[in-house]
């Protein structure tokens, strides 16, 4: 029979000091994967793209190279009058908009090996995973989460697209033509023709 003991305590409804680790571990693989993209993946991507080089009719060589890229935390435009520039997931849910950050790319062009100019441009917007390092909820306590309109046990690992929560499921599939062996004692107990390894 269910117990109402938890709702009858004097601290019912008061956010805890820390979030439940079990809930945070439920989405840790997704959040860590997105954080890897933010920390290292974008840098590796830029480094793996070779510079574009072309020759001009007068014999000069022009080279265009990608230098750096990064994703900003979600915020409103700087020229907007606002109490805070931060955008939170709860606001995006209620307004039916995407929780996203600006994607900045730095490029340079050189003439005959001498850099002429370095340009940084905003080239688009990227959805931000909730509770990742690019999220405004990262490192907030349960009390702070409630203050900005979130659940005290928000564990993240999903995106908010047009106000709807979207999950990219992390699927680990066995490789084709790759042998794997499992040890099962039950195989030999039920049928004597089976071996222990399957």
C-alpha positions in Angstrom: 0.0 0.0 0.0 1.4 3.4 -0.9 2.7 5.6 1.9 2.1 9.4 2.3 5.0 9.7 4.7 7.1 11.7 2.3 4.4 14.4 1.7 3.7 14.7 5.4 7.2 15.8 6.3 7.7 19.4 7.3 10.2 19.9 4.5 7.8 18.7 1.7 8.0 21.0 -1.3 11.3 22.6 -0.2 14.0 22.0 -2.8 17.0 19.9 -1.6 20.6 21.3 -1.6 21.8 18.8 -4.2 20.2 17.0 -7.1 19.7 13.2 -7.0 22.7 11.5 -8.5 20.7 8.6 -9.8 18.6 11.0 -12.0 21.7 12.9 -13.2 23.3 9.5 -14.2 20.3 8.7 -16.4 21.3 11.3 -19.0 25.0 11.5 -18.3 26.0 9.7 -21.5 24.0 12.2 -23.6 25.2 15.3 -21.8 28.9 14.1 -21.8 28.7 13.5 -25.5 27.4 17.0 -26.3 30.0 18.5 -23.9 32.7 16.6 -25.9 31.5 18.3 -29.1 31.6 21.7 -27.4 35.1 21.2 -25.8 37.0 19.2 -28.4 34.8 18.0 -31.3 34.4 21.4 -32.9 38.2 22.0 -32.7 38.9 18.7 -34.3 36.4 19.4 -37.0 38.0 22.8 -37.8 41.5 21.2 -37.8 40.4 18.4 -40.2 39.2 20.8 -42.9 42.1 21.7 -45.2 42.5 25.3 -46.3 41.1 26.3 -49.6 43.8 27.6 -51.9 43.5 29.1 -55.4 45.6 30.8 -57.9 44.9 34.2 -59.4 45.6 35.1 -63.1 48.5 37.3 -62.0 50.2 34.4 -60.3 49.3 35.3 -56.7 48.1 32.5 -54.4 45.0 33.2 -52.2 44.3 30.9 -49.2 41.2 30.8 -47.1 41.4 28.9 -43.8 39.0 28.1 -41.0 40.6 29.2 -37.6 38.1 28.6 -34.8 34.4 28.0 -34.1 32.3 28.1 -30.9 28.7 28.0 -29.8 27.3 30.7 -27.5 25.0 30.0 -24.5 21.3 30.8 -25.3 20.6 34.5 -24.9 18.4 37.3 -26.2 19.9 39.9 -28.6 22.1 42.5 -27.0 20.1 45.4 -28.3 17.0 44.1 -26.5 15.8 45.8 -23.3 15.7 43.0 -20.8 16.1 42.2 -17.1 18.5 39.4 -18.0 20.0 38.4 -21.3 19.9 34.6 -20.5 17.2 32.4 -22.0 16.1 29.4 -20.0 14.4 26.2 -21.3 11.1 26.9 -19.4 10.8 30.1 -21.4 11.4 28.3 -24.7 8.8 25.6 -23.8 6.1 28.3 -23.1 6.9 30.4 -26.1 7.2 27.4 -28.5 10.7 28.3 -29.7 13.9 26.4 -30.0 16.5 26.5 -27.1 19.5 27.5 -29.2 22.8 29.4 -29.2 24.6 31.3 -31.9 27.3 29.5 -33.9 30.4 31.7 -34.6 33.1 30.9 -37.1 36.5 32.6 -37.4 38.2 32.5 -40.8 41.3 34.1 -42.3 42.5 34.8 -45.8 46.1 35.2 -46.9 47.8 36.4 -50.0 51.0 34.6 -50.9 51.3 33.2 -47.4 50.8 36.6 -45.6 47.6 36.8 -43.6 45.5 39.8 -44.8 42.5 39.6 -42.5 40.8 37.5 -39.8 37.0 37.6 -39.8 34.5 36.3 -37.2 31.0 35.8 -38.3 27.8 34.3 -36.9 26.8 31.7 -39.4 23.7 30.2 -37.7 22.1 28.8 -34.6 22.5 25.4 -33.0 20.1 23.7 -30.6 21.6 23.4 -27.1 21.2 20.3 -25.0 19.6 21.0 -21.6 22.1 20.8 -18.7 25.2 20.7 -21.0 28.0 23.2 -20.5 26.4 25.5 -23.1 23.1 25.5 -21.2 22.2 28.3 -18.7 21.0 25.6 -16.2 24.5 24.0 -15.9 25.8 24.1 -12.3 22.5 25.5 -10.9 21.3 24.1 -7.5 17.8 22.7 -7.1 16.7 26.0 -5.5 18.1 28.0 -8.4 16.4 25.7 -10.9 13.0 26.2 -9.3 13.6 30.0 -9.3 14.0 30.0 -13.1 10.9 27.8 -13.7 12.5 24.4 -13.9 12.0 21.2 -12.0 14.3 20.8 -9.0 15.5 17.4 -10.3 16.0 18.5 -13.9 18.6 16.1 -15.4 18.7 17.2 -19.0 20.0 15.3 -21.9 17.4 16.5 -24.5 16.8 19.4 -26.8 13.9 21.8 -27.0 12.8 22.3 -30.6 9.8 24.6 -31.2 8.8 24.2 -27.6 8.8 20.4 -27.6 11.4 18.2 -25.8 13.3 16.0 -28.3 15.5 13.2 -27.2 18.3 11.7 -29.4 18.5 8.2 -28.2 22.0 6.8 -27.6 22.0 3.4 -29.2 24.9 1.0 -28.9 24.6 -1.6 -31.7 26.8 -4.6 -32.2 29.1 -4.4 -35.2 28.5 -6.6 -38.2 30.8 -9.5 -38.7 32.4 -9.0 -35.3 32.5 -12.0 -33.1 31.3 -11.7 -29.5 31.1 -14.4 -27.0 29.0 -14.6 -23.8 29.4 -17.1 -21.0 26.0 -18.7 -20.0 25.9 -21.5 -17.5 22.2 -22.1 -18.3 23.0 -23.3 -21.8 24.7 -26.5 -20.5 22.1 -27.1 -17.8 19.0 -27.2 -20.0 20.4 -29.0 -23.1 23.4 -31.2 -22.9 24.4 -30.5 -26.5 24.9 -26.8 -25.8 28.3 -25.4 -24.8 28.9 -22.8 -22.1 29.9 -20.1 -24.6 27.3 -18.7 -27.0 
